[in-house]
């Protein structure tokens, strides 16, 4: 998720320093040397604006996205809807499908599809998505095992009263 903003930051920094270094030379053509100070300011302003748009904004969106696994729910806040916290109950999940790309083999980041009876929810940019999937499946199994004995005890106690 942050590879492109980091690459853009490095390329913008290299390009900006090259242009500033070129504009500080003594052997510039006359039309360029007359306005070299103005072009340096324009370069720095353009650098700042592009860094904000291409580097800082994706980084802030990434910081605001969340995914939390509890014993009964998966809470998530997407980077596109940063103010809205959504959740999916573990008991309503039919399947979890994890996708990773080869380029993310070091962090094992990827996408998780939460399959429900009425559709699916796609969560992107999850770090170590196979491990998260394993934890979620274990939580789902623990939740189902905890509810089955409680239902069996209720049916046994109902039959004793007759």
NORDA-V796317 format. One record per run of one state. SS is the DSSP state (hx for helix, st for strand, lp for the rest). FROM is the first residue (numbers start at 1). LEN is the number of residues. If there is no record, write none. Layout:
ss = (SS,SS)
from = (FROM,FROM)
len = (LEN,LEN)
This chain:
ss = (lp,hx,lp,hx,lp,hx,lp,st,lp,st,lp,st,hx,st,lp,hx,lp,st,lp,st,lp,hx,lp)
from = (1,3,24,30,34,36,65,66,70,73,78,86,90,93,101,102,105,110,117,119,127,129,161)
len = (2,21,6,4,2,29,1,4,3,5,8,4,3,8,1,3,5,7,2,8,2,32,2)
